Amino acid sequence: MDKPTKEDVYLIFSSNISYLREKHGITQEAFAHQLGISRENLASYEEGRATPHLPVLVSISNKLDYGIDCLLTINIRDIEEVTLFTQK
């Protein structure tokens, strides 16, 4: 398997934080407040236009209850959909 590119990691990360935030029913404004950042910064992470500094990345990981490695390398939505499908 090829090593993911920087762009792949940004895409996976942005997709994951958006998906997990929405799954937990948290607005961008509320989640940004929990993280101590602006809604605009969170939106830029979710859109893949920027990446958070390490302390913010750790906070995102803790709040969403997923390891940083998973947030950066695994498409969580796909895994959860497969799990739900195989449980039926």
Secondary structure, DSSP 8 states (H G I E B T S, - for coil): -----HHHHHHHHHHHHHHHHHHTT--HHHHHHHHTS-HHHHHHHHTTS----HHHHHHHHHHHT--HHHHHH--HHHHHHHHHHHH-
